[in-house]
Amino acid sequence: MGIEQLSCPACGATFEMGLPRDVTVQSVTTEDREEPDDDRVKVRPNACPNGHECYVMFRF
Protein backbone atom coordinates (compact mmCIF):
# COMPACT_ATOMS: atom_id res chain seq x y z
CA MET A 1 0.00 0.00 0.00
CA GLY A 2 1.23 3.48 -0.83
CA ILE A 3 0.41 6.88 0.60
CA GLU A 4 -1.15 9.39 -1.82
CA GLN A 5 -1.13 13.15 -1.25
CA LEU A 6 -4.58 14.50 -2.21
CA SER A 7 -6.15 17.98 -2.19
CA CYS A 8 -9.47 18.79 -0.55
CA PRO A 9 -11.93 20.08 -3.17
CA ALA A 10 -13.56 22.37 -0.57
CA CYS A 11 -10.52 24.20 0.85
CA GLY A 12 -7.44 22.96 -1.02
CA ALA A 13 -5.79 21.49 2.09
CA THR A 14 -3.52 18.50 1.48
CA PHE A 15 -4.34 15.20 3.13
CA GLU A 16 -2.93 11.69 2.89
CA MET A 17 -4.71 8.47 2.03
CA GLY A 18 -3.37 4.93 1.91
CA LEU A 19 -4.19 3.32 -1.44
CA PRO A 20 -3.04 0.17 -3.23
CA ARG A 21 0.15 0.88 -5.20
CA ASP A 22 -1.10 0.42 -8.75
CA VAL A 23 -4.26 2.56 -8.66
CA THR A 24 -5.13 5.77 -10.49
CA VAL A 25 -7.05 8.39 -8.55
CA GLN A 26 -9.92 9.48 -10.79
CA SER A 27 -11.60 12.10 -8.63
CA VAL A 28 -11.79 13.72 -5.21
CA THR A 29 -15.14 15.36 -4.53
CA THR A 30 -17.35 16.53 -1.69
CA GLU A 31 -20.38 14.93 -3.35
CA ASP A 32 -21.36 11.51 -2.01
CA ARG A 33 -20.56 8.82 -4.57
CA GLU A 34 -22.17 5.42 -4.95
CA GLU A 35 -19.97 2.40 -5.56
CA PRO A 36 -19.69 2.01 -9.37
CA ASP A 37 -20.79 -1.17 -11.16
CA ASP A 38 -17.21 -1.64 -12.40
CA ASP A 39 -15.27 -3.97 -10.05
CA ARG A 40 -12.04 -2.12 -10.93
CA VAL A 41 -13.35 1.21 -9.59
CA LYS A 42 -13.78 1.95 -5.87
CA VAL A 43 -14.98 4.95 -3.85
CA ARG A 44 -13.75 5.59 -0.32
CA PRO A 45 -14.65 8.39 2.10
CA ASN A 46 -12.00 10.49 3.80
CA ALA A 47 -11.68 13.94 5.39
CA CYS A 48 -9.18 16.76 5.12
CA PRO A 49 -7.44 18.26 8.20
CA ASN A 50 -10.13 20.98 8.24
CA GLY A 51 -12.90 18.39 8.62
CA HIS A 52 -14.37 18.53 5.11
CA GLU A 53 -15.68 15.09 4.15
CA CYS A 54 -14.70 14.02 0.66
CA TYR A 55 -14.94 10.94 -1.53
CA VAL A 56 -11.99 9.50 -3.43
CA MET A 57 -12.68 7.47 -6.57
CA PHE A 58 -9.85 5.30 -7.86
CA ARG A 59 -9.31 2.60 -10.50
CA PHE A 60 -7.21 -0.57 -10.20
N, C-alpha and C positions, 0 to 999 in steps of 0.2 A: 504494500500500500504506500502511496506517495502523498505528500502534502501539497495541495494546490492553494495558491494565493488568489482570492477572488475579491471583487469589489461589490459593495452593497449598492443596489440600484436606487435606493432611497436617499442615501447620504454620501456615497462614494468611499466610505471607510473600507479598509482592507481587512479581510478575515481569512482564516485558514480552514480548510476542510480536507479530511483524509479521504482519498479516492483511490480505487484500483489504478495501477500504473499505466495501463494502456487504454485509458478512456479519453474522450474528447468532450470537454464541457461545451454544451450547446447553448445554454442560456442560464441567466441568473435573474429572477424576477420577484417582485413582491406579490404577484398574483398567484393564488393557489392553483396548483397544477395537478391534474389527475394522472395516474400511472398510464402511460401510453400502451397501446396494444402490442407494440413491438417489444419482444423480449430483450433486445439489445439496448433499449433506452430505459433509463431509470430517472426518477425524480425523488430528491431527498430534501427535507426541510433543514434550515440552518438559521442562524441569526448573526448579525454583525455586532461589534462591540457596543454599539449604541442601542441595541435591543430591537432593531428592525428585523422582523421575520422575513425570510426570503426562501425561494425554492430553486434548487440547482438541478438542471436537467443535463444528463450526460449520456453518451453513447459508448458502448463497448466496442 
